[in-house]
Amino acid sequence: MVYAIFEVKKEDSRKIDQVLKDDLVSRQSITTRDASALDIDKDVVYVKIEGSEEGVKRAEELFKDMSAKRLSDKEAEEINEKIKAQDESAALGMGNIFG
């Protein structure tokens, strides 16, 4: 599976739903995170689209229309690691509650 992470300005964040409603994009794995939730001092929302190459490419076309930026591979990897760490932390917390 391939993925891409897009950086969307907070003032444009309502437009994210328009992209995610696309038939092809909606069938991909989608994760959104506010930059502040990842301890990043930016006024943006990160959207990770993971799935087929066609789905990611379609998302890129749609995000381009709203002036969102696709992160470089290096930037995307850094954000992806933060998202993974946050998800793992949440899973451990749930395990402690129900464990």
Phi, psi and omega in degrees: 000144177253160176214161174217148177241131182247142179255119183243129177298142183306321182293343178258004188296335178292337180283347181302319181301326179298319179292316185289343178278347178301137185304312182290316181295320183296341179272005178264169174279127186236130177230132175238142178217136172287140181304320181297329178292339179258014182060040177245129184272070177221155179262062184222167173240137177259135178237119178257124176246120182232133179161227183283156178299321179295319180295317179294319180296319179296317178300319180299317178300314183291320179292328179299323180297335180253020176062026174279153184252129172279129181287150174296164180304319181295313179296318180297319179297319179297314180293319180299320178297320179294320178296315179299315180298319179294317179296318179295320178298318179294321179295320178296320178298319178293322179297322178292326180289316185262352185287000000 
